[in-house]
Amino acid sequence: MYIRRFDPWKNELCSCPTKYSLNPYTGCAHGCIYCYASCYIKDFFRCREKPRIIESLRKDIKKVPIGSLISLCNTSDPYPPMEKEKIITRRCLEIFKEYEMKVLIITKSDLVCRDIDLLKDMQTAVTITITTLKYHEKLEPYAPNPFNRLKALEKLNKEGIPTGLRLDPIIPMVNEEEIEEILQLASYTGVKHVTTSTFKPRWDSWKRLISVFPNLSNKLENLYLIKGQRIGNSYYLNSTLRENMISKIKEICISLSLSFSTCRENLPNYINSKSCDGSHLIEGEV
Ligand code: SF4
């Protein structure tokens, strides 16, 4: 069954509402160096179609209660470059529409705008991830340009589709200084909600980060491996540092009248919205 109850590897820090999850593709071609999914899925950066996805989804969807929340996607991007030709995500959306599902889209691609005609008639919200305006060629080498993502947010909002910004992950000394600018630009587009989190590397994403920013290697090692903490298989910054980083983002969000949440930080005082993933936007709640 390709559509499954969302259960991020039984992570106790996950505060997501009950939802289902579907990844129309296996792997992702965007090549983000900080990607967490690459440690779970073999050959992750080689994006490929799931065999007989549409036929399977047509069967699976009958086992999901009508009106359920479906997250698209959590371990890949629903709009990789090959979606332009394959049109698989759009066909999944058509099935979700038929079964009156609520759909939360999480993407880095402005290709989502192709499906505005469909999304307008659905209970949906779109969250777009923007982590940097300067270092996208290093951090997200094959994802669409972040300014195109901002334009996509603007377009979606103009069409009445609620949107959120995923400002995650924040990587110390890499994209911290851009936070305020990204939040301001996103708020101009009409975004209503922000989900943010700090970078929590596993070994593979850690090695990629260090190879791309070798000059920061000692400082990052000090923050993560010496002063940080290990939770499960991930390395976290220590909680005081995370709290400082997140509280600054919260203040900016409040000043811009944006609702705000964190993802798996275990900082409950830093969530002022009705959901951590932005799914409350589907109901028009902010
Ligand atoms: S877009 Fe998402 S799934 Fe794809 S590589 Fe980047 S972080 Fe991973």
Residues whose N, C-alpha, C, O or C-beta is under 5 A from the ligand:
A	BS01	SF4	C28 H30 G31 C32 C35 T75 S76 D77 K108
